[in-house]
Amino acid sequence: MPRQTRVKICGLRDVAALQAAVDAGAAYVGLVFFPKSPRNVTIAEAATLALAVPAGVAKVALVVDADNALLDEITAHVPLDILQLHGHETPERVSEIRARYGLPVMKAVGVADESDLAALDSYARVADQILVDAKPPKDADLPGGNGLSFDWRLIAGRRWPVPWMLAGGLTPQTVGEAIALTGATQVDVSSGVESTPGVKDAALIAAFCTAAQAD
Ligand SMILES: O=C(O)c1ccccc1N[C@@H]1O[C@H](COP(=O)(O)O)[C@@H](O)[C@H]1O
């Protein structure tokens, strides 16, 4: 029987790519609000894209250490289902954002070695979901979306009291092994379904979703 893995396709910038994600069966679509990213969208672009998302597919806004002014703007103009916090937001800030906007919050935590695992437990106490991502290199321009993976054995068999998603360098070729090793039931991808940074490839999106759902 095929796996029921829920897939998030992140960093969508145009309706064609968004439609490719929806057609491939993505459960979540991600819009990046981070000017340094090649996947950044303006609030107006995001509002247009959000209109093309059918009911049942969750619209996720990815922000990095966003202040209230930016979050106020985004949430006022873009219909959203989830806020993804991908910066250095503290557990207190996660709680504050949840309360202020009344939206579920998914907190990304970077993992490189054992010492990073405690943070997952801390954030699992305050966030609605946690996103287990590769820790970016110190000199990286982006805190995520670098196409880098981490040693999946670090989280093999680990579970948290909230839903969690695996991210970091996943591709159509590697996602099956990553799921088998970690037991993830949700996976997130950005660079692994692109032809060049910021440009999504419909065939890679379809291949990723198929591979994530295969036995
Ligand atoms: O995708 C981006 O540009 C990005 C920018 C800033 C923070 C996070 C970003 N992406 C997220 O990073 C992970 C892993 O991405 P990848 O598959 O390794 O490219 C994923 O959660 C993206 O949503």
PDBQT file of the ligand as one rigid body, heavy atoms in Angstrom, charges set to zero:
ROOT
HETATM    1  O1  LIG A 301      13.943  28.239   0.463  1.00  0.00    +0.000 OA
HETATM    2  C1  LIG A 301      14.473  29.284   0.878  1.00  0.00    +0.000 C 
HETATM    3  O2  LIG A 301      14.933  30.117   0.110  1.00  0.00    +0.000 OA
HETATM    4  C2  LIG A 301      14.583  29.508   2.351  1.00  0.00    +0.000 A 
HETATM    5  C3  LIG A 301      15.015  30.741   2.790  1.00  0.00    +0.000 A 
HETATM    6  C4  LIG A 301      15.131  30.997   4.138  1.00  0.00    +0.000 A 
HETATM    7  C5  LIG A 301      14.813  30.024   5.056  1.00  0.00    +0.000 A 
HETATM    8  C6  LIG A 301      14.395  28.770   4.635  1.00  0.00    +0.000 A 
HETATM    9  C7  LIG A 301      14.256  28.494   3.281  1.00  0.00    +0.000 A 
HETATM   10  N1  LIG A 301      13.815  27.260   2.822  1.00  0.00    +0.000 N 
HETATM   11  C8  LIG A 301      13.476  26.146   3.637  1.00  0.00    +0.000 C 
HETATM   12  O3  LIG A 301      14.610  25.364   3.930  1.00  0.00    +0.000 OA
HETATM   13  C9  LIG A 301      14.248  23.996   4.030  1.00  0.00    +0.000 C 
HETATM   14  C10 LIG A 301      15.170  23.138   3.199  1.00  0.00    +0.000 C 
HETATM   15  O4  LIG A 301      15.209  23.539   1.869  1.00  0.00    +0.000 OA
HETATM   16  P1  LIG A 301      15.960  22.666   0.760  1.00  0.00    +0.000 P 
HETATM   17  O5  LIG A 301      14.996  21.602   0.320  1.00  0.00    +0.000 OA
HETATM   18  O6  LIG A 301      17.192  22.103   1.356  1.00  0.00    +0.000 OA
HETATM   19  O7  LIG A 301      16.241  23.629  -0.335  1.00  0.00    +0.000 OA
HETATM   20  C11 LIG A 301      12.809  23.911   3.625  1.00  0.00    +0.000 C 
HETATM   21  O8  LIG A 301      12.044  23.874   4.822  1.00  0.00    +0.000 OA
HETATM   22  C12 LIG A 301      12.513  25.198   2.954  1.00  0.00    +0.000 C 
HETATM   23  O9  LIG A 301      11.196  25.546   3.262  1.00  0.00    +0.000 OA
ENDROOT
TORSDOF 0
